[in-house]
Amino acid sequence: MKLYGMLDSPYVRRVAISLDLLGVTFEHEPLSVFSSFDAFAQVNPVVKAPTLTLDDDTVLMDSTLIIDYFETLSAPAARLLPAQAQARSVALRTVGLGLAACEKAVQVVYEHNLRPSQKLHQPWVERITQQLLAACHELENQVAKAKPSLASEPDQAAVTTAVTWSFIQLMVPDVVKSGNFPILHTFTDELERTALFQRYPIV
Ligand SMILES: N[C@@H](CCC(=O)N[C@@H](CS)C(=O)NCC(=O)O)C(=O)O
């Protein structure tokens, strides 16, 4: 089983950390969807990171779907999302906010790094920046209220929150200022110090 994609992708990183937590053994191939487009296309013609190839050569993509597959294979007690409906809705809201924040941060990065500056569409930049900041504020409030598990075995809400925040601070620290999000900062700092997170460094 092989996980393709760079760990500076929050989607790849949340899969790697989740699989580790679930006790799944996998190989990691840090292939870039940009600098190794052709090599990536040999594995998955859609060129999306993360891509995960199963032992029977099935090619999976999309972090949530990959994690879902391995959650299904795991014993209920080992799963990273709670089974109980109310606790699950809280965790899913946290994960949803994290993923939305990642998506908007990726759009901001692509807008500035991939599009020629004379073709930048300012109203779109403003829209995605507003959405990114809204997702971060909602996530800050959500983590304050819901306190995803920070124990030695973090849950999916905790993993996605910390991976999201580290990615945002790496890629768009001038847009999302750390000082305005003290809870996310402290929460992530704690998880980034763990051996688990350090096995999958963002850079
Ligand atoms: N919803 C997807 C998003 C994955 C995604 O957009 N990954 C980026 C890398 S961070 C990618 O593949 N970019 C190349 C592209 O979209 O063409 C997931 O959760 O896996």
The ligand as an SDF file (V2000), in Angstrom:
LIG
                    3D

 20 19  0  0  0  0  0  0  0  0999 V2000
  -10.7470   17.2340   -1.2350 N   0  0  0  0  0  0  0  0  0  0  0  0
   -9.4510   16.7220   -1.5500 C   0  0  0  0  0  0  0  0  0  0  0  0
   -8.5240   17.8680   -1.8980 C   0  0  0  0  0  0  0  0  0  0  0  0
   -7.1730   17.3740   -2.3980 C   0  0  0  0  0  0  0  0  0  0  0  0
   -6.3840   18.4720   -3.1080 C   0  0  0  0  0  0  0  0  0  0  0  0
   -6.9230   19.4470   -3.6200 O   0  0  0  0  0  0  0  0  0  0  0  0
   -5.0600   18.2890   -3.1270 N   0  0  0  0  0  0  0  0  0  0  0  0
   -4.1950   19.2100   -3.8110 C   0  0  0  0  0  0  0  0  0  0  0  0
   -2.8260   19.1880   -3.1700 C   0  0  0  0  0  0  0  0  0  0  0  0
   -2.8800   20.0580   -1.6180 S   0  0  0  0  0  0  0  0  0  0  0  0
   -4.0630   18.7800   -5.2570 C   0  0  0  0  0  0  0  0  0  0  0  0
   -4.1560   17.6030   -5.5680 O   0  0  0  0  0  0  0  0  0  0  0  0
   -3.8270   19.7660   -6.1350 N   0  0  0  0  0  0  0  0  0  0  0  0
   -3.6430   19.5450   -7.5340 C   0  0  0  0  0  0  0  0  0  0  0  0
   -4.8800   19.8240   -8.3120 C   0  0  0  0  0  0  0  0  0  0  0  0
   -5.9600   20.0240   -7.7240 O   0  0  0  0  0  0  0  0  0  0  0  0
   -4.7670   19.8340   -9.5310 O   0  0  0  0  0  0  0  0  0  0  0  0
   -8.9350   15.8690   -0.3990 C   0  0  0  0  0  0  0  0  0  0  0  0
   -9.4520   15.9840    0.7110 O   0  0  0  0  0  0  0  0  0  0  0  0
   -8.0360   15.0360   -0.6230 O   0  0  0  0  0  0  0  0  0  0  0  0
  1  2  1  0
  2  3  1  0
  2 18  1  0
  3  4  1  0
  4  5  1  0
  5  6  2  0
  5  7  1  0
  7  8  1  0
  8  9  1  0
  8 11  1  0
  9 10  1  0
 11 12  2  0
 11 13  1  0
 13 14  1  0
 14 15  1  0
 15 16  2  0
 15 17  1  0
 18 19  2  0
 18 20  1  0
M  END
$$$$
